[in-house]
Amino acid sequence: MRADRHDFSVWVRAHHPDVGGDPEQFAAGIERWRAPCGEAGSVTVFRSRRGLWPLVCWARRRRRAKRHLA
């Protein structure tokens, strides 16, 4: 995934119309990058910017509450 993003960034920097690239070829290239891979299409996954911290905090609060009740 990281390599794909890097390859895309390098491609954009080399072919962007602002740096002398052909606008029509750039638009066609963007469409190729956006096209879904394979027959299954693309998969969208939600991932919080905070990662697993909300779950970790919830678990810690729960453990403290159980200790307090015991």
N, C-alpha and C positions, 0 to 999 in steps of 0.2 A: 504494500500500500504506500509506504513512504517513498519507495523507488518510483512508483507511478506518479506521485505528486511532484517529485523532483524532475522526472522526465518531462512532465507537462509544463512546469515552470521554465525549464530550459527551452523547450519548444516555443513557448509564448514569447520569451525574451528575444529569440532569434527571428521570429516571423511576424511580430506585431507591426501594424501599419505605422505606428508612431516612430519606429526605428527603421523605416524604409521597406517594410514587407508589403506584399500585395494584399489589399483588403479583401478581395474575393477569395483568394486562397486561404487567408487567415480564417474567414468565416466558415469556409468548407472544412478546414482542419478542426475548428472548434466543434462543429457538428459531429465530426468523426469521433472526437474525444468524448462527447456527451452521449453518443449512441450506446445503448445497453449492450453488454457483452453476452454472447450466447443467446439461447432461446428463452431462458427463464426470465430475462429482463433484469432490472436493477432492484436491489434490496435496500430499503431505507431503515436505518436503525437510529433510535434516539439515544443519545448519550449525554448525560448532564455534564456541564463544565466542571462541576464540583466532584465528579467521579463517584466513589463509593462513600464519601464522607457523611452524607445524610443517613445512610444505613448504619455506619459505624457509630455515629452519635446516638441513633435510636437504640442500638444494642447496648451501649454503655448506660444510657438512662434506664433501660429496662433492668439491667443487672443491679444497678444501684437501688432501684425501687424494690426489687425482690429481696435484697439484703436488708433493706430498711424494714420491710414487713416481717421478716423472720425473727 
